[in-house]
Amino acid sequence: MQLDSFFDIIELIIIFLPAKSSRKYYQKTKIN
């Protein structure tokens, strides 16, 4: 298994996911 590629994907998710979904998630959390 290529764990390096796996962690690279995780890293991309950690970087890009908050950038795109942080606002929606924040709004949901704030409402709740």
C-alpha positions as CSV (number, residue, x, y, z in Angstrom):
1,M,0.0,0.0,0.0
2,Q,1.2,3.5,-0.7
3,L,0.6,5.2,2.6
4,D,2.5,8.3,1.3
5,S,-0.2,8.9,-1.3
6,F,-2.9,8.2,1.3
7,F,-1.5,10.8,3.6
8,D,-1.1,13.3,0.7
9,I,-4.8,12.9,0.0
10,I,-5.6,13.4,3.7
11,E,-3.5,16.5,3.7
12,L,-5.3,17.9,0.6
13,I,-8.6,17.1,2.3
14,I,-7.5,18.9,5.5
15,I,-6.4,21.9,3.4
16,F,-9.2,22.2,0.9
17,L,-12.2,20.9,2.8
18,P,-12.2,23.6,5.4
19,A,-11.6,26.3,2.7
20,K,-14.8,25.2,0.9
21,S,-17.0,23.9,3.6
22,S,-15.9,25.8,6.7
23,R,-18.6,28.5,6.1
24,K,-21.4,26.1,5.7
25,Y,-20.3,24.0,8.7
26,Y,-19.8,27.1,10.8
27,Q,-23.3,28.3,9.9
28,K,-24.8,24.9,10.8
29,T,-22.9,24.8,14.0
30,K,-23.9,28.4,14.8
31,I,-27.6,27.8,14.1
32,N,-27.5,24.6,16.3
